[in-house]
Amino acid sequence: MSGIRTPRPPSPSFGAAWFEALVGTAADALVNAPTGTSAGPSTGTSPGISGGVPAGRRADLPGSMRVGSVGLDGQDALLIAVVADPAARLPRARGGEVGLEEGWALADVLAGAVARDQGRSLPRPIVLVVDVPSQAYGYVEELVGLHQALAAAVAAAARARMAGHPLVALITGKAVSGAFLAFGLQADRIVLLDHEDVTVQVMSRPATARITRRSPAELDRIAELVPATAHDGASFAALGAVHSTVRAENPAAPTPADTAAVLTALAEAAADARAGIGGLSSRMSSPAARQQRAATREVRERIAAAWRP
């Protein structure tokens, strides 16, 4: 790994804080194991840190992965997060990025959940706690095949949806670029925390400014006219993909009231996904999408009409 520049230290993780707040609210003390391994006691059966081991940390997964259980309206759900790991083997994946190891591990955990719930009349909901600044850009990642790892995570999420698992993403902080595509954007329903540090875009705001050679102030003016170019959570929600938003009193250190409000929103989103239109199509039929994405809807309808014999 010599010659690879070590990235700057990771910023505090909203995702880690929310995982610790939510984990342990379920009755199930065991979580699914990746395919080919046996399920063991989860370190995430109680919030916070126990014995120096982070909640949800599993020895068979990368140090950036957290897996546990969360109780949603009386039903246990699988809870997954990707967090910063300063000791990660690959330097480009130390700040919460979704890299080679994370992509394959996500695919393995999701496949394990589908296998474990085979035969259940109601497969467990799966909650993805999203705070991911980017995919892990790096020479090693590109050489080995980061695209394959992220595609495996996307495919596993799609299979989980098709197997009847309500898949709900909770955006707690950053949801940027290929990391969000692989971890979160494939969910049946998206719940968004409403606070100023939420970022949802194809690239970060500073990167967008550098690429477009515009100042942040210019980007803000453009975003007022074209919500799809904005980086804030409210603008993303206006496009129709967000099922519900939750205002937290302290998003960096959730209070019991914050946790209760998010649990209610997650349970409602999972129930709606199970009872209503599953998959991603609901994002184009929501009231916000009908208003903000009218042109996109019309183009899709015309293409569909032209495509049909």
N, C-alpha and C positions, 0 to 999 in steps of 0.2 A: 504493500500500500504506500510505499515511499513516493513522494512527489505529489500526492493528492492533498490538496488544501483542506484543512480542517475547517468546517463551517463555524460561524459565530455561535456562542452558547445559546441554547434554546430559551425562548421566552416562557413565562409561566403558562401552564396548560389548564385551560378551562375544562378540557375533556377529562383530565385526570381527576380534577376536583369533583366533577359531576358523576364520574364513574364511582368514586368512593362514597358519594352521597347516596347513590341509588342502589349500589350493590348490597346484598344482605337483607333486602326487604322481602325476599322470597322465602318460602318454607323449604325449598329443595336445597340441600347442602352439597349436592353433587352437580357438576356441570358436565356437558358432553365433552368427550375426548376426541382429538383428531382421529380420522379414519386409521385403523390399524393399531390403535393404542387403547388402553383400558381407562375408564373414567376413574379418577381418584378424588379425594376430598379437595374442594376448592379452597384456596386461601381467601376467596372473596365472599365468605359467608357472613362477614361482619364488616361494617364500614371502617375506613381508616387503615392504619398500619398496625400489624400484629406481629410481634417477634421480629421486627425489622424487615419483614417481607411485605411489599406493597399489596394491597387488596387486589385480588384477581390475578396476581402473578402466577404463571405456571411454568414449571421447569422445562416442559417439552415445547415451549413456544419462545419466540424472541422476547428479549427484555422489554420491548416496546408494546407488547400485546397484553391486554387485560381481558379476562373472560370470567364472568360470574352469572349470577341469577338476580332477577328483579321481580318483585310481585306486582302484577297489573290486574287490579280488580279481581283478586282471588285466584289468579292463574299465574304460575311461574313462567317467566320469559327469560330467554338467553340474552345476556348483556355483553357487548363487545366494544372495546375502545382501542385506539392506537394512540400512544402517548410518547413524549420525549424520553429518549434513553441515551444519556451522554456516554455510556459505555458500549454502545452498539458497535459490532464488529466492522460495519461499513460506515465510514465517516459521514457520508451524505445522508444517512438516515438517523441522525442523532437528535434532531430537533422536532420529532413528531411527524416527519415525512413518511409517506408510504413507499417503501422500497421493495427490493427483491424478496427479502425474508418476510416482510409484512404481507405482501401480496399472496405468496404461497401459503402462509400461515392462515390468512383470512379464508382462503379457499378451503383449506383443510378443516378449519373449525366449522364453517358453514356446511360442508359436506357431512361432517360428523353429526351435526344437529339434524339434518335430513334423515340420515341413517338411523339415528337413535329414535326418532319419532315415527318411523314407518309403522303403519298400522293404527296409529292414534286417530280417533275421529276428529280431534281438534289439535293439529300440530301447534307447538308452542310459538308464541310471537318471538321475534328477534329484534332487539333494540341496538342500533349502532350509535354510539356516542361519538360525534364528529367534531374534531378540532385538529385539522390537518393542513399545514401550511403549503404543501406541494407534494408531488411525487419526488423521489430521491434522484435528482439529476447527478450523474457522475459517469466517469469513463467505465468503471467496472459494471455499473448498472446497464449501460447501453451495450457493452460488449457481451454480457451474459444473457441479457434479454429481459429488461424491466417490463417491456410491453407484454411479454408472455405472462409474467407474474401478475400484473394488474388485470389482464384479460381473464386469467384464471379466477381472480376474486370476483369480477363482474359475472362470469358464467355461473359461479357457485351461488351468488346472490339471486340470479334469475332462476336457477333450479330450486332454490329454497322457496321463492315466491310460487313457482308452479306446483310445488309439493304441498302448498296450502299453509305455509308459514306466513303470517302477517309480518311484513318487514317494515320497521319504523326507524327513521333516522332522526336523531336529536342533534341539531346543529347548535353547539355551545360556543364556538369561537370561529376559527378559520375553516372554510370549506373551499379550497382553492385547487384549480387545475386538475391534473390527472388523479391526484389523491382523492378528490371528491367524486370523480367519475367512478373510481374503483370502490370507494368506501362511503356510501351515503346516498348518492344520486340514484342508485338502483332500487331504492326503497319504495314500497307501496305508498307510504305516507311520510311526509316530512314535517317535523315539529321544530320550530325555530325559537331560540331564546332571543328576546328583544332587548339588545343592549348595544352600545356604541362600538364595541370591539369585535362584533360579528363581521366577517368578510366573506362574501360569496362571489367568486369570479373565476375566469379562466386563467388569470394571473394576478399577482399581488398589485396593489396600487403603485408602489414605487417602481416595480418592473414595467407596469403599463406606461408610467410617465417616461421612463427611459426609452422604451421601444417606440412610442409615438412622438417623442420629443416635445411633449407638452408638460406644462406645470400642473401640480396637483389642483390648483385653482381652476385651470382650464378644463381638467377632467371633470371636476365637480359641475361646471356649467353645462358640459355636454351631457352628463348623467341626468340633469334636470329635464332635458329634452328627450333623451333616449334611455329609459330605465334599464335596458339590457346592458348598458355599458357601466352602470353604477357598481359599487363594491359593497354597499351597505345591505343589511338584512332586509330592511323594509322594502327596498327597491326590488330585491329578489322575490320577496313575497308577493309583490304587486304583479309579477308575471304569471302567477297562478299555480306554481308548483308546491307552495307551502300549504299544508292542511290546517295548521293552527300556530299561533304565536303565544309565547308565555313571557310575561314581564317578571324578571327575578329581582328581588331586593338586593342581593349580593351575588352576581354571577360568578365571581372568582372564588367565593367561599359560601356555597349555598346554605341558607338557613333552613330549619325544618319546614317553614311555610313555603319556601321556594321549592324544596324537594316534593312536598305534597302537591303543589300546583303542577309540577312537571309530571309526576306520576299520574295525576288525573288526565292530563293532556295525552300522555303516551297510551294510557288504557283506552281512551276514547278513540285515538287514531287507529290502534290495533283492531278495536271492535268494528270501526268503520271500514277498514280494509278487508276484514273477514266477511262483513255483511254486504258491502257495496261492490263497486267496480275495483277489482284488484289490478296490479301492475301499474304501468306508468300512464295509461291513457287518460286517467282522471285529471291529469295536469292540464289537458287541453280543453276540458269541459267545465272547469271550475268557473265561478262568476268572475274572478279576477282575470283569468285567461280569455274569457269571452270579451272582456273590455280592452285589455292591454295587448292581446295577441290576435286581434281580428284578422289582420292581413295574413299572418301565419296560418290561421285556421282556414282562410279562404284558399290559399295556395295549396294546402294539403288536400282540401276537398276537391279542387280542380285536378290535381295530380291523380287522386284516387279515381275520379270519374273517367279521366282519360285512360287510366291503366286498365280499367275493367273492360272486358270484351263487349 
